[in-house]
Amino acid sequence: MRARVGVVAAVLAVLLAGCSQAAAPGPVEPVRPAPAGATVVTGAPPAAADTSCGDPRVSLTPTPEPAPGAMPAGSTMARIAARGALIVGIDQSTVPLSYRDPRSGVLTGLDVRFAQEMARSIFGDPSRVRFRIESSAQRIPNLLAGSVDMVVQAMTVTCARKARIGMSSVYYDAAQRIAVPAVSPVTSVAQLGGRPVCSITGTTSIATLAAERGTNGQPPVVVGVPENSDCLVMLQQGQVDAATTDDTILAGYALEDRRLAVRGEPLASEPYGIGVAPQNTDLLRFVNGVLDRTKADGTWAAIVAGTFGGTPAPPPPGQYAG
């Protein structure tokens, strides 16, 4: 920011000097401010695999799915049913996972559809869900504060997260990659040593990026932002040379702007799970049961095909213990 202030001050000095000497000022480049909350990240934790919980994909064994409107007495699901709506933490600007349709203004996308399936199972009505819009960094704090019942927001299952909250079985397997301008010669993160690369604060992607080293031995300059859409804007404006996050999100960048391309080998696996408060183990088992049902009855395949097109690969199997 100091550099930008210095540029602005220099431009003002030139203009003032021009006024006093009646000289025509030269062309001034437009200032493109960085998104609010953008910062250069230093000292990010390494992206070494954390196996303190064993296999992070393993969740609690599901319970049989009760009929909609017949949640077990005293259960977390019964309390949600009595309230009249399921409260879900979600994003609203990540194509194609969770975003507002520009024509209707209605939230749609992969994560939205899975959240609606949870509401369908509790109420028999997928519209009985109240979405709370949040950033990636707010996902776990909101769960712990009790302001949402669950988070369905492209949240990678990790041991570090499972130490704080309950996480479901995997409902979608993504992978971390990079997006660059289509005219860029960059084809891998190894070419980005010492160069600015955007990622999203509060995600596993930013730690993975910080642990990378370019062929020149330098790490990338990690620029952290609050929202996925912030990285898209910085990439479009040329403020960063690349952005990195889940390939599902980067595919949305390319859909929104055909001048961008997704490249390189996967940097990390990103298995998505649904988050619940740690004390609500009955809700976690219920969620796992619903996910298993969607995978078995064709609902999962319909949601994924409707989001990404084509014929989806088989769903990730549920892995359970306890």
Secondary structure, 3 states (H helix, E strand, C coil): CHHHHHHHHHHHHHHHHHHHHCCCCCCCCCCCCCCCCCEECCCCCCCCCCCCCCCCCEECCCCCCCCCCCCCCCCHHHHHHHHCCEEEEECCEECCCEEECCCCCCEECHHHHHHHHHHHHHHCCCCCEEEEECCHHHHHHHHHHCCCCEEEEEEECCHHHHCCCEECCCCEEEEEEEEEECCCCCCCHHHCCCCEEEEECCCHHHHHHHCCCCCCCCCCEEEEECCHHHHHHHHHCCCCCEEEEEHHHHHHHHHHCCCEEEEEEEEEEEEEEEEECCCCHHHHHHHHHHHHHHHHHCHHHHHHHHHHCCCCCCCCCCEECC
